[in-house]
Amino acid sequence: MKISIGTIAKGVGAAAGVWLMVGLGAPYVNANPYADRLRGSLSRALGRQVEFRSAVKFSLFKGPGFSVEDVVIHEDPSIGAEPIAYMDSIDVRPSIWSLLGGRFVVDSVGLEGAHINLTKSDAGNWNFLSFVNRSVMSAAPAIHVRDSRINFKFGDTKSVF
């Protein structure tokens, strides 16, 4: 049996066309049934309460995952009332190996248009210290930040970086 270059090209073109159609249609598929599970996984991974203010959508072009717009990551109440971060959108990629094993574990988090507040409490502790703890760092997802700003807060004074 002889396979021509034209047959291979048609097969590759058809596969690319199917991938493009699925990728373009994925954000329109209702992913809200996964919202609670995603919110819980993010909250455990970040050690903070996470609030979604819009619908959860599937995304395929940056890798299989979820996308949510208008997200707030709340601060530990002992440090302050202002959220540790709020962002225009967040992309969450699960660990493929964990999914194959039947578990949902966040592998990476992409923050777009984020405003991140790094706060020093009255006791002298920074709000991000829990992230650099060895036990948390071994399980924390990779965090990618783009088109964002970081605010340093010392009491009532906030400076932008």
TAHU-V502389 format. One record per residue. RES is the residue in one small letter. SS is DSSP state (a for helix, b for strand, c for the rest). PHI is phi as a letter, one per 40 degrees, with the letter a starting at -180 (NA if undefined). Layout:
res->RES ss->SS phi->PHI
res->RES ss->SS phi->PHI
This chain:
res->m ss->c phi->NA
res->k ss->c phi->b
res->i ss->c phi->b
res->s ss->c phi->c
res->i ss->a phi->c
res->g ss->a phi->c
res->t ss->a phi->c
res->i ss->a phi->c
res->a ss->a phi->c
res->k ss->a phi->c
res->g ss->a phi->c
res->v ss->a phi->c
res->g ss->a phi->c
res->a ss->a phi->c
res->a ss->a phi->c
res->a ss->a phi->c
res->g ss->a phi->c
res->v ss->a phi->c
res->w ss->a phi->c
res->l ss->a phi->c
res->m ss->a phi->c
res->v ss->a phi->c
res->g ss->a phi->c
res->l ss->a phi->c
res->g ss->a phi->c
res->a ss->a phi->d
res->p ss->c phi->c
res->y ss->c phi->c
res->v ss->c phi->c
res->n ss->b phi->c
res->a ss->c phi->b
res->n ss->a phi->c
res->p ss->a phi->d
res->y ss->a phi->c
res->a ss->a phi->c
res->d ss->a phi->c
res->r ss->a phi->c
res->l ss->a phi->c
res->r ss->a phi->c
res->g ss->a phi->c
res->s ss->a phi->c
res->l ss->a phi->c
res->s ss->a phi->c
res->r ss->a phi->c
res->a ss->a phi->c
res->l ss->a phi->c
res->g ss->c phi->g
res->r ss->c phi->a
res->q ss->c phi->c
res->v ss->b phi->b
res->e ss->b phi->b
res->f ss->b phi->c
res->r ss->c phi->b
res->s ss->c phi->a
res->a ss->c phi->c
res->v ss->b phi->c
res->k ss->b phi->b
res->f ss->b phi->c
res->s ss->b phi->a
res->l ss->c phi->b
res->f ss->c phi->c
res->k ss->c phi->c
res->g ss->c phi->h
res->p ss->c phi->c
res->g ss->b phi->i
res->f ss->b phi->b
res->s ss->b phi->b
res->v ss->b phi->b
res->e ss->b phi->b
res->d ss->b phi->f
res->v ss->b phi->b
res->v ss->b phi->b
res->i ss->b phi->b
res->h ss->c phi->c
res->e ss->c phi->c
res->d ss->c phi->c
res->p ss->c phi->d
res->s ss->c phi->c
res->i ss->c phi->c
res->g ss->c phi->i
res->a ss->c phi->c
res->e ss->c phi->c
res->p ss->c phi->d
res->i ss->c phi->c
res->a ss->b phi->a
res->y ss->b phi->b
res->m ss->b phi->a
res->d ss->b phi->c
res->s ss->b phi->a
res->i ss->b phi->b
res->d ss->b phi->b
res->v ss->b phi->b
res->r ss->b phi->b
res->p ss->b phi->c
res->s ss->c phi->c
res->i ss->a phi->c
res->w ss->a phi->c
res->s ss->a phi->c
res->l ss->a phi->c
res->l ss->a phi->c
res->g ss->c phi->c
res->g ss->c phi->g
res->r ss->c phi->b
res->f ss->c phi->b
res->v ss->c phi->b
res->v ss->b phi->c
res->d ss->b phi->c
res->s ss->b phi->a
res->v ss->b phi->b
res->g ss->b phi->b
res->l ss->b phi->b
res->e ss->b phi->b
res->g ss->b phi->g
res->a ss->b phi->c
res->h ss->b phi->b
res->i ss->b phi->b
res->n ss->b phi->b
res->l ss->b phi->c
res->t ss->b phi->b
res->k ss->b phi->b
res->s ss->c phi->c
res->d ss->c phi->c
res->a ss->c phi->c
res->g ss->c phi->g
res->n ss->c phi->c
res->w ss->b phi->c
res->n ss->c phi->c
res->f ss->c phi->c
res->l ss->c phi->c
res->s ss->c phi->c
res->f ss->c phi->c
res->v ss->c phi->c
res->n ss->c phi->c
res->r ss->a phi->d
res->s ss->a phi->c
res->v ss->a phi->c
res->m ss->a phi->c
res->s ss->c phi->c
res->a ss->c phi->b
res->a ss->c phi->c
res->p ss->c phi->c
res->a ss->b phi->c
res->i ss->b phi->b
res->h ss->b phi->b
res->v ss->b phi->b
res->r ss->b phi->b
res->d ss->c phi->f
res->s ss->c phi->b
res->r ss->b phi->a
res->i ss->b phi->b
res->n ss->b phi->b
res->f ss->b phi->b
res->k ss->b phi->b
res->f ss->b phi->b
res->g ss->c phi->g
res->d ss->c phi->c
res->t ss->b phi->c
res->k ss->b phi->b
res->s ss->b phi->b
res->v ss->b phi->c
res->f ss->c phi->b
